[in-house]
Amino acid sequence: MSIRTKLTLITISGLIAFYAIVGGMLSGSSFGRVVANPGPYPQLKIFEEVVRHIVNDYVEKPDLNKVRVGALRGLTDGLDPYSSYLLPAQLKEYQANKGKYPDMTGLQLGSVQRFAYVISVVPNSPADKAGIRPRDVIEYIDGHATQDIDLIDANAMLSGQAGTTVELTFLRTRTRGNEKIKITRAPVTLPKPEMQMLEQQIGYIKVQALQGQAEAVQTAIKDVTKRGATKIVLDLRGSAGDDLQAGVTVANYFLKSGTIAKVIGRKEKLLNTFEAKPENALTDLPVAVLIDNTTAGAAEVVAAAILDNKRGDVVGERTFGVGTAQQLFPLDDGSAMLLTTSRYAAPSGRFFFPDGVLPGVEVKRQDLTAFLPEDADTAPSPSPSTEGQNKSATPTPSATPGAASKPSEDVILKKAIEVLTTGAKAKKKAS
């Protein structure tokens, strides 16, 4: 082995050693582990052996830079969908796009079984007009398999200049074939909250997104109250993304006191607690919050705060489960590690990621199907059920709740109205 190769090997081994130690430490966290971890040093030895074999035994002269990048990406792959190793160009793009939602397509993506999974679609966005719906599973983005790229990469590939196109290939499911759809990127505007009066003086407020909409939600609450509402339905289906503070602000509109959310770090350390401020409360009217698995992020904060403080009822399905915070750790070569360093939790301490928020009043819907093919070994959590749907008519607001599918009736809204007017509740299932 040449001196140059030896030096390169030592350099790579040192880099991998550092991240192996970090990875070994992180693997002891509550995010889970695949195998028993005896500590970082045995892991380091294995990495060194692998690099040595690549240098000495691989059939061609290896590109050791690619080997290093692959190793570092592999370390974050074993953590969670939101941690990632970013190359210098990816880091710049991430910093430029941080906090921007929606992108030029109107898709909010999550990750299920390493596929890019559509959590929600902004109404009237390019993705919505192209026929993409929540619960669709993206197999390829412009020919790149989503199972082989990070969620950050997938979101970056959706971004681009207005007028350009991106091609998505969808995984075959019970409701969609292996079809390809081209989306022409265009500016996307988040819709304002919609409100109307339903039967029995129920004010209905549909919030498609909480980002930048806290003041508009405040206005909607005041408007339905002025119209004589004696009860409120807050529909958060299809609301995904946004930051923790947006959820805290909206939850406070309904709470005069109590804990709204917590931020919890490594070793279950409590980093921050958000308490309701009585001067920010707007109403003490009975409230029912509607959720399903297109609800994520800040909307989960609102639902959990209402539920845990016994302020109202939360009706529907388990939410998707998003609620983590990442920190960038710059590296000497201009790249960076993006690592999840804390998680958001309900007042009870339950984490939103990965299990979501389980409603107090669970409603089962027939219009949902599992996202994977029939012969898939596993299914996403939560797995929708098809039992027990009531076929009688129900009022349906002009805004399509959840923007997911169009069943003959909105059984979740119907149940919320029933709960608000009669106090009837479905039996809560264990999570």
C-alpha positions in Angstrom: 0.0 0.0 0.0 1.4 3.4 -0.9 2.1 6.1 1.7 -0.6 8.3 0.0 -3.2 5.6 0.2 -2.3 4.9 3.8 -2.6 8.6 4.7 -6.0 8.7 2.9 -7.1 5.6 4.7 -6.1 7.1 8.1 -7.9 10.3 7.3 -11.1 8.5 6.3 -10.8 6.2 9.3 -10.5 9.2 11.6 -13.5 10.8 10.1 -15.6 7.7 10.3 -14.3 7.1 13.8 -15.7 10.4 14.9 -19.1 9.9 13.4 -19.1 6.2 14.5 -18.7 7.5 18.1 -21.5 10.0 17.6 -23.6 7.3 16.0 -22.9 4.9 18.8 -23.9 7.5 21.4 -27.1 8.4 19.5 -28.1 4.8 19.1 -28.5 4.6 22.8 -31.4 7.1 22.6 -35.1 6.3 22.6 -35.3 6.5 18.8 -34.6 2.8 18.8 -31.9 0.5 17.8 -31.6 -2.5 15.4 -29.2 -4.6 17.4 -27.7 -4.5 20.9 -25.0 -1.9 21.0 -22.0 -2.7 23.1 -20.6 0.8 22.7 -18.9 3.0 20.1 -15.4 1.3 20.0 -16.4 -2.1 18.6 -18.4 -0.2 16.0 -15.3 1.8 15.1 -13.3 -1.4 14.6 -15.8 -2.7 12.2 -15.7 0.6 10.2 -12.0 0.4 10.0 -12.1 -3.2 8.8 -14.6 -2.2 6.1 -12.5 0.7 4.8 -9.4 -1.5 4.8 -11.1 -4.1 2.7 -12.3 -1.5 0.2 -8.8 -0.1 -0.2 -7.0 -3.4 -0.4 -9.5 -5.8 -2.0 -12.1 -3.9 -4.1 -11.8 -4.9 -7.8 -11.2 -1.4 -9.0 -9.5 1.6 -7.5 -12.2 3.1 -5.2 -13.2 6.7 -5.0 -12.5 7.2 -1.4 -14.4 10.5 -1.2 -17.5 8.7 -2.3 -16.8 6.0 0.2 -16.6 8.6 3.0 -19.8 10.4 1.9 -21.6 7.1 1.7 -20.4 6.1 5.1 -21.5 9.4 6.7 -24.9 9.2 5.0 -25.3 5.7 6.2 -24.8 6.8 9.8 -27.7 9.2 9.7 -29.9 6.7 7.8 -30.0 4.7 11.0 -31.4 7.6 13.1 -34.6 9.2 11.8 -36.0 10.7 8.6 -35.1 14.2 9.6 -31.4 13.7 10.4 -29.0 13.9 7.4 -25.5 14.4 6.2 -25.4 17.4 3.9 -22.7 18.1 1.2 -21.6 21.7 0.8 -24.1 22.4 -2.0 -26.9 20.7 -0.1 -26.1 22.7 3.0 -26.4 26.0 1.1 -29.7 24.9 -0.4 -31.0 23.8 2.9 -30.1 27.1 4.5 -31.7 29.0 1.7 -35.0 27.1 1.9 -35.2 26.6 5.7 -38.6 27.7 7.0 -40.1 28.0 3.5 -43.4 26.3 3.1 -45.0 25.5 0.8 -42.6 25.0 -2.0 -43.4 25.4 -5.7 -45.4 22.2 -5.8 -47.6 22.4 -2.7 -46.6 19.1 -1.3 -45.9 18.3 2.4 -43.8 15.1 2.5 -43.1 12.6 5.2 -41.3 9.3 5.1 -42.9 5.9 5.5 -40.8 2.8 5.2 -38.2 5.1 3.5 -40.6 6.1 0.7 -41.5 9.8 0.2 -45.1 9.9 1.5 -47.6 12.7 0.8 -48.9 14.0 4.1 -50.9 16.8 2.7 -51.5 18.9 -0.5 -52.1 22.6 -0.5 -55.5 23.3 -2.2 -55.2 24.8 -5.7 -51.4 24.2 -5.8 -49.7 22.6 -8.8 -49.7 19.2 -7.1 -53.4 19.5 -6.3 -54.3 20.5 -9.9 -52.2 17.5 -11.1 -54.3 15.1 -9.1 -51.9 14.2 -6.3 -53.6 13.4 -3.0 -52.6 12.8 0.6 -51.5 9.2 1.3 -50.0 8.9 -2.2 -46.6 7.3 -2.1 -43.8 8.6 -4.3 -41.4 6.0 -5.6 -39.3 8.2 -7.9 -38.7 11.9 -8.2 -37.2 12.7 -11.6 -35.9 9.1 -11.8 -34.4 9.1 -8.4 -35.7 6.4 -6.0 -37.0 8.0 -2.9 -35.9 5.0 -0.8 -32.3 5.9 -1.7 -32.4 9.6 -0.8 -33.0 11.6 2.3 -36.2 13.4 3.0 -34.3 16.6 2.7 -33.1 15.6 -0.8 -36.7 14.8 -1.8 -37.9 18.2 -0.7 -35.0 19.9 -2.5 -35.8 18.1 -5.7 -39.4 19.4 -5.5 -38.1 22.9 -5.3 -37.2 24.9 -8.3 -38.0 27.8 -10.5 -41.6 28.6 -11.5 -42.4 27.2 -14.9 -40.0 24.2 -14.6 -41.3 20.7 -14.2 -40.7 17.7 -11.9 -41.8 14.2 -12.7 -43.1 12.0 -9.9 -43.7 8.2 -10.2 -46.1 6.7 -7.7 -45.9 3.3 -6.0 -48.7 1.0 -7.1 -51.4 0.9 -4.4 -55.0 -0.2 -4.2 -56.0 3.2 -5.4 -53.2 4.3 -7.8 -51.2 2.5 -10.4 -47.5 3.0 -11.2 -48.3 6.3 -13.0 -46.1 9.2 -13.7 -47.2 12.7 -13.2 -45.4 15.9 -14.3 -45.9 19.0 -12.1 -45.2 22.4 -13.4 -43.8 24.4 -10.6 -45.6 27.7 -9.7 -45.9 30.0 -6.7 -48.2 28.5 -4.0 -50.3 30.5 -1.6 -51.5 29.0 1.6 -55.3 29.4 1.9 -56.8 31.5 4.6 -58.9 29.8 7.3 -62.5 29.3 6.1 -65.4 29.6 8.5 -69.2 29.1 8.3 -72.1 28.4 10.6 -73.4 24.8 10.7 -76.6 23.5 12.3 -77.4 24.0 16.0 -75.2 27.2 16.2 -71.9 25.4 15.6 -69.2 27.6 14.1 -67.0 25.6 11.7 -63.4 26.8 11.1 -61.2 25.0 8.6 -57.5 25.7 8.9 -55.4 24.3 6.0 -52.1 25.5 7.4 -51.1 27.3 10.6 -48.0 29.0 9.2 -48.5 32.7 9.2 -52.2 32.2 9.9 -52.5 32.7 13.6 -54.0 36.1 13.2 -56.5 34.8 10.6 -57.5 32.0 13.0 -58.1 34.6 15.7 -60.3 36.6 13.3 -62.3 33.4 12.4 -62.9 32.6 16.0 -64.2 36.1 16.7 -66.4 36.0 13.6 -68.2 32.8 14.4 -68.7 34.0 17.9 -70.3 37.3 16.6 -72.6 35.2 14.4 -74.0 33.5 17.5 -71.9 30.3 17.7 -72.4 28.4 20.9 -69.9 25.7 19.9 -66.9 25.5 17.6 -65.5 22.8 15.3 -61.8 23.4 14.5 -60.9 21.3 11.5 -57.1 20.7 11.3 -57.2 17.9 8.8 -54.8 18.5 6.0 -52.8 20.9 8.1 -49.2 19.7 8.1 -45.8 21.4 8.7 -45.3 24.8 10.4 -43.4 25.4 13.6 -44.0 24.7 17.2 -44.8 28.4 18.1 -47.7 28.5 15.6 -49.4 25.6 17.3 -48.8 27.1 20.8 -50.3 30.4 19.7 -53.5 28.8 18.3 -53.9 26.4 21.2 -53.7 29.4 23.6 -56.8 30.9 21.9 -58.8 28.1 23.6 -56.8 27.7 26.9 -56.8 30.2 29.8 -54.3 28.1 31.7 -52.3 24.8 31.6 -49.4 23.4 29.7 -49.6 23.6 25.9 -46.5 21.7 24.8 -43.0 20.6 25.9 -39.6 20.4 24.2 -37.6 17.4 25.4 -34.0 16.6 24.6 -31.5 13.9 25.1 -32.0 11.6 28.0 -35.5 12.9 28.4 -34.2 16.3 29.6 -37.0 18.9 29.7 -35.7 21.9 27.6 -38.7 24.1 27.5 -42.3 24.3 28.6 -45.0 26.4 26.9 -47.8 27.5 29.3 -51.1 29.1 28.3 -51.3 32.9 28.9 -54.8 33.9 30.1 -54.6 37.2 28.3 -54.3 35.4 24.9 -57.4 33.2 25.4 -60.2 34.1 23.1 -63.1 31.8 23.9 -64.4 29.3 26.4 -67.0 27.9 24.0 -67.1 24.1 23.8 -64.7 22.9 21.0 -64.1 19.8 18.9 -60.9 19.5 17.0 -60.9 17.3 13.9 -57.7 15.4 13.0 -56.6 12.5 10.7 -53.3 11.2 9.4 -53.0 14.3 7.1 -52.6 16.3 10.4 -49.0 17.0 11.4 -46.6 19.4 13.0 -48.1 22.5 14.6 -51.6 21.2 14.3 -50.7 18.2 16.5 -49.6 20.7 19.2 -53.1 22.2 19.1 -54.9 18.9 19.2 -52.8 17.5 22.0 -53.1 20.6 24.1 -56.9 20.6 23.8 -57.0 16.9 24.6 -54.6 16.8 27.6 -56.1 19.9 29.2 -59.6 18.4 28.8 -60.6 21.6 27.1 -62.6 19.9 24.4 -62.9 16.8 22.3 -60.5 15.6 19.6 -62.3 13.6 16.9 -61.0 11.6 14.0 -57.9 9.4 13.4 -54.4 9.3 14.7 -52.2 12.1 13.3 -49.2 11.5 11.1 -46.6 12.2 13.8 -44.2 15.1 13.2 -42.5 17.0 15.9 -38.7 17.2 16.1 -36.1 19.9 16.0 -32.8 19.7 14.2 -29.4 21.3 14.8 -26.7 21.9 12.2 -23.2 20.8 13.0 -20.8 22.3 10.4 -17.8 20.3 9.3 -14.4 21.4 8.2 -14.9 20.6 4.5 -18.0 22.8 4.2 -20.5 19.9 4.7 -22.6 19.5 7.8 -24.5 17.0 9.9 -28.2 17.8 10.5 -29.1 16.0 13.7 -32.4 15.7 15.6 -31.6 17.1 19.0 -35.0 17.5 20.6 -38.6 16.4 20.2 -41.9 18.1 20.9 -44.3 16.5 23.3 -47.9 16.9 24.6 -48.5 18.3 28.1 -48.7 14.6 29.2 -45.1 14.1 27.9 -46.2 11.9 24.9 -44.0 12.6 21.9 -45.6 13.5 18.6 -42.9 11.7 16.7 -43.3 9.0 15.6 -46.7 7.9 17.0 -48.7 11.1 16.4 -51.7 12.1 18.5 -54.5 9.6 19.2 -57.9 11.2 19.2 -60.2 11.0 22.2 -63.1 10.1 19.9 -61.8 7.7 17.2 -63.7 7.5 13.9 -63.2 4.8 11.4 -63.5 5.6 7.7 -64.3 3.4 4.7 -62.7 5.8 2.2 -59.1 5.0 3.4 -56.9 2.2 2.2 -53.4 1.1 3.1 -50.8 2.8 1.1 -48.7 -0.2 0.2 -49.4 -3.0 -2.3 -51.5 -6.0 -1.2 -48.5 -8.2 -0.7 -46.5 -5.8 1.4 -45.0 -7.3 4.5 -45.8 -4.2 6.6 -48.2 -1.3 6.6 -47.8 2.3 7.8 -48.8 3.3 11.3 -51.6 4.0 11.8 -53.3 1.4 9.6 -56.8 2.6 8.7 -59.8 0.4 9.3 -63.0 0.0 7.4 -65.4 -1.0 10.1 -68.6 0.7 11.3 -69.5 3.6 9.1 -72.9 5.2 9.5 -74.6 5.9 6.1 -76.9 8.7 7.2 -76.5 12.2 5.7 -74.3 14.9 7.3 -73.7 18.6 6.6 -70.5 19.1 4.6 -68.8 22.5 4.6 -67.8 24.1 1.3 -64.1 23.4 2.0 -63.3 19.8 1.6 -62.1 18.6 5.0 -58.7 17.1 4.9 -58.5 17.5 1.1 -57.6 13.8 1.0 -60.5 12.0 -0.7 -64.1 12.7 -1.3 -66.3 10.2 0.5 -70.1 10.4 0.2 -70.2 12.0 3.6 -67.8 13.4 6.2 -68.1 10.9 9.0 -65.5 12.7 11.2 -67.4 16.0 11.0 -70.7 14.2 11.6 -69.3 12.6 14.8 -67.9 15.9 16.0 -71.3 17.5 15.7 -72.9 14.6 17.5 -70.3 14.9 20.3 -70.8 18.6 20.7 -74.6 18.5 20.7 -75.3 15.2 22.6 -72.1 14.5 24.5 -71.9 11.0 22.9 -68.4 9.6 22.6 -66.8 6.7 20.9 -64.8 4.3 23.0 -61.1 5.4 22.9 -58.8 2.6 21.7 -55.4 2.0 23.2 -52.5 3.4 21.2 
